[in-house]
Amino acid sequence: MRDLCFAGLVGLVLVGAGVYLLAGAPVPTSAANDAREDAFAIFSPPTPAEVFEGKASWYGPGFHGRPTSSGVLFNRYALTAAHRTLRAGTVVRVTNLRNQRSTVLIINDWGPVPEDRVLDVSEAAAEVLGFREQGLARVRVEVYRAAHSPLM
């Protein structure tokens, strides 16, 4: 959805710019071009700092309400995940490679324990990603922002 909104916004800006230029607008100076490029960069999707793939699992009912390793109480209905090395508060975009469904999650716990998995997501995240029933899914994880403190 975010990508669709972004594409619509870019299209609207480009159509507006085309109408402006076709109406006989003066050719912009290089300073004006730089300003337009800076403005466009604000609406560009961020570039991930790191991307990796692997198996994800989910956890939920037995941990609901218990403290995570970051100190925050685990909420099986929140869009969160656990990772072995990413710090609490790190923002990641997770995509299920089977169905291309994706969501943005916040790392708030340490895990998963099984060595063959790269991520443990909350029950809500597994539902959004479309693998709650299966229990496991092959995913792509894009890391966008690392936390500045060990707690969220």
FIFI-67252 format. One record per residue (C-alpha): residue number from 1; x, y, z. Coordinates in Angstrom, 3 decimals, m for minus. Layout:
FIFI-67252
+-----+----------+----------+----------+
! pos !       xx !       yy !       zz !
+-----+----------+----------+----------+
! NUM !        X !        Y !        Z !
...
+-----+----------+----------+----------+
***
This chain:
FIFI-67252
+-----+----------+----------+----------+
! pos !       xx !       yy !       zz !
+-----+----------+----------+----------+
!   1 !    0.000 !    0.000 !    0.000 !
!   2 !    2.827 !    2.381 !    0.924 !
!   3 !    4.524 !    1.763 !   m2.411 !
!   4 !    1.243 !    2.370 !   m4.251 !
!   5 !    0.712 !    5.677 !   m2.402 !
!   6 !    4.301 !    6.655 !   m3.139 !
!   7 !    3.858 !    5.856 !   m6.850 !
!   8 !    0.652 !    7.905 !   m6.956 !
!   9 !    2.361 !   10.866 !   m5.309 !
!  10 !    5.297 !   10.707 !   m7.725 !
!  11 !    2.895 !   10.489 !  m10.683 !
!  12 !    0.974 !   13.511 !   m9.444 !
!  13 !    4.191 !   15.509 !   m9.035 !
!  14 !    5.425 !   14.509 !  m12.504 !
!  15 !    2.123 !   15.364 !  m14.190 !
!  16 !    2.059 !   18.721 !  m12.397 !
!  17 !    5.637 !   19.432 !  m13.470 !
!  18 !    4.810 !   18.495 !  m17.070 !
!  19 !    1.809 !   20.821 !  m17.189 !
!  20 !    3.939 !   23.584 !  m15.654 !
!  21 !    6.676 !   23.154 !  m18.249 !
!  22 !    4.247 !   22.844 !  m21.174 !
!  23 !    2.562 !   26.075 !  m20.101 !
!  24 !    5.718 !   27.968 !  m21.007 !
!  25 !    7.385 !   28.135 !  m17.611 !
!  26 !   10.933 !   29.429 !  m17.581 !
!  27 !   13.675 !   26.804 !  m17.601 !
!  28 !   14.810 !   26.423 !  m13.977 !
!  29 !   18.324 !   27.329 !  m12.892 !
!  30 !   20.637 !   24.706 !  m11.450 !
!  31 !   19.866 !   25.973 !   m7.913 !
!  32 !   16.154 !   25.439 !   m8.560 !
!  33 !   16.907 !   21.966 !   m9.958 !
!  34 !   18.880 !   21.116 !   m6.819 !
!  35 !   15.976 !   22.280 !   m4.643 !
!  36 !   13.536 !   20.126 !   m6.626 !
!  37 !   15.836 !   17.095 !   m6.330 !
!  38 !   16.127 !   17.637 !   m2.565 !
!  39 !   12.327 !   17.855 !   m2.292 !
!  40 !   11.938 !   14.675 !   m4.347 !
!  41 !   14.439 !   12.870 !   m2.067 !
!  42 !   12.122 !   13.489 !    0.889 !
!  43 !    9.462 !   11.344 !   m0.769 !
!  44 !   11.833 !    8.622 !   m1.995 !
!  45 !   11.669 !    5.312 !   m0.154 !
!  46 !   14.630 !    4.773 !    2.166 !
!  47 !   17.484 !    2.477 !    1.213 !
!  48 !   17.932 !   m0.438 !    3.609 !
!  49 !   21.212 !   m0.615 !    5.507 !
!  50 !   21.206 !   m4.419 !    5.279 !
!  51 !   19.136 !   m7.113 !    3.531 !
!  52 !   19.098 !  m10.817 !    4.299 !
!  53 !   16.866 !  m13.831 !    3.711 !
!  54 !   16.017 !  m16.897 !    5.726 !
!  55 !   13.282 !  m18.744 !    7.584 !
!  56 !   10.946 !  m16.940 !    9.972 !
!  57 !    8.672 !  m18.422 !   12.602 !
!  58 !    6.155 !  m16.831 !   14.943 !
!  59 !    5.463 !  m16.846 !   18.648 !
!  60 !    2.558 !  m15.566 !   20.638 !
!  61 !    0.111 !  m17.038 !   23.113 !
!  62 !    2.552 !  m18.470 !   25.668 !
!  63 !    4.609 !  m15.264 !   25.807 !
!  64 !    1.797 !  m12.681 !   25.744 !
!  65 !    2.211 !  m10.177 !   28.591 !
!  66 !    5.653 !  m11.426 !   29.601 !
!  67 !    8.714 !   m9.126 !   29.428 !
!  68 !   10.855 !   m9.304 !   26.286 !
!  69 !   14.645 !   m9.025 !   26.437 !
!  70 !   14.245 !   m5.262 !   25.858 !
!  71 !   12.039 !   m4.943 !   28.938 !
!  72 !    8.865 !   m4.214 !   26.954 !
!  73 !    5.951 !   m6.542 !   27.623 !
!  74 !    5.356 !   m8.874 !   24.693 !
!  75 !    2.090 !   m8.237 !   22.862 !
!  76 !    1.149 !  m10.965 !   20.422 !
!  77 !   m1.119 !   m8.457 !   18.616 !
!  78 !    1.666 !   m5.884 !   17.993 !
!  79 !    3.832 !   m5.830 !   14.851 !
!  80 !    7.126 !   m6.834 !   16.461 !
!  81 !    9.881 !   m9.398 !   15.986 !
!  82 !   12.846 !  m11.027 !   17.658 !
!  83 !   16.343 !  m11.256 !   16.145 !
!  84 !   19.667 !  m12.550 !   17.495 !
!  85 !   21.845 !   m9.518 !   16.743 !
!  86 !   19.651 !   m6.533 !   15.789 !
!  87 !   19.123 !   m4.148 !   18.698 !
!  88 !   15.749 !   m3.435 !   20.260 !
!  89 !   14.076 !   m0.582 !   18.426 !
!  90 !   15.492 !   m1.500 !   15.013 !
!  91 !   12.941 !   m1.055 !   12.227 !
!  92 !   12.749 !   m3.807 !    9.596 !
!  93 !   10.567 !   m4.503 !    6.581 !
!  94 !    9.778 !   m8.210 !    6.280 !
!  95 !    8.488 !   m9.774 !    3.062 !
!  96 !    7.099 !  m13.291 !    2.770 !
!  97 !    8.831 !  m14.579 !   m0.373 !
!  98 !    6.037 !  m17.047 !   m1.171 !
!  99 !    3.200 !  m14.515 !   m1.413 !
! 100 !    5.076 !  m11.143 !   m1.496 !
! 101 !    3.105 !   m9.814 !    1.484 !
! 102 !    5.179 !   m7.436 !    3.592 !
! 103 !    4.993 !   m5.336 !    6.731 !
! 104 !    7.180 !   m3.107 !    8.864 !
! 105 !    8.148 !   m4.501 !   12.270 !
! 106 !   10.094 !   m3.266 !   15.283 !
! 107 !   12.660 !   m5.553 !   16.884 !
! 108 !   11.922 !   m5.806 !   20.608 !
! 109 !   13.257 !   m9.199 !   21.635 !
! 110 !   16.181 !  m11.599 !   21.332 !
! 111 !   15.692 !  m14.760 !   19.308 !
! 112 !   14.784 !  m17.006 !   17.603 !
! 113 !   16.353 !  m19.918 !   19.413 !
! 114 !   16.371 !  m22.444 !   16.515 !
! 115 !   19.587 !  m21.879 !   14.547 !
! 116 !   17.887 !  m22.391 !   11.160 !
! 117 !   15.684 !  m19.291 !   11.637 !
! 118 !   16.563 !  m15.621 !   11.138 !
! 119 !   13.497 !  m14.043 !   12.716 !
! 120 !   10.691 !  m14.756 !   15.161 !
! 121 !    7.679 !  m12.518 !   14.511 !
! 122 !    4.609 !  m11.845 !   16.628 !
! 123 !    1.387 !  m13.696 !   15.900 !
! 124 !   m0.104 !  m10.511 !   14.366 !
! 125 !    2.899 !  m10.121 !   12.057 !
! 126 !    2.594 !  m13.772 !   10.960 !
! 127 !   m1.074 !  m13.126 !   10.150 !
! 128 !   m0.259 !  m10.011 !    8.095 !
! 129 !    2.538 !  m11.859 !    6.291 !
! 130 !    0.211 !  m14.794 !    5.587 !
! 131 !    2.035 !  m17.636 !    7.341 !
! 132 !    0.321 !  m17.981 !   10.731 !
! 133 !   m1.293 !  m21.284 !    9.744 !
! 134 !    1.941 !  m22.742 !    8.283 !
! 135 !    4.129 !  m21.584 !   11.200 !
! 136 !    7.207 !  m20.972 !    9.029 !
! 137 !    7.973 !  m18.903 !    5.951 !
! 138 !   10.969 !  m17.927 !    3.868 !
! 139 !   11.363 !  m14.146 !    4.233 !
! 140 !   13.468 !  m11.202 !    3.129 !
! 141 !   14.410 !   m8.804 !    5.931 !
! 142 !   15.375 !   m5.214 !    5.097 !
! 143 !   16.980 !   m3.351 !    8.005 !
! 144 !   16.174 !    0.370 !    7.948 !
! 145 !   17.138 !    1.937 !   11.232 !
! 146 !   19.192 !    0.761 !   14.166 !
! 147 !   18.183 !    1.890 !   17.624 !
! 148 !   20.301 !    4.373 !   19.546 !
! 149 !   19.683 !    2.713 !   22.886 !
! 150 !   19.257 !   m0.888 !   23.984 !
! 151 !   15.661 !   m0.136 !   25.032 !
! 152 !   12.875 !    1.040 !   22.796 !
+-----+----------+----------+----------+
***
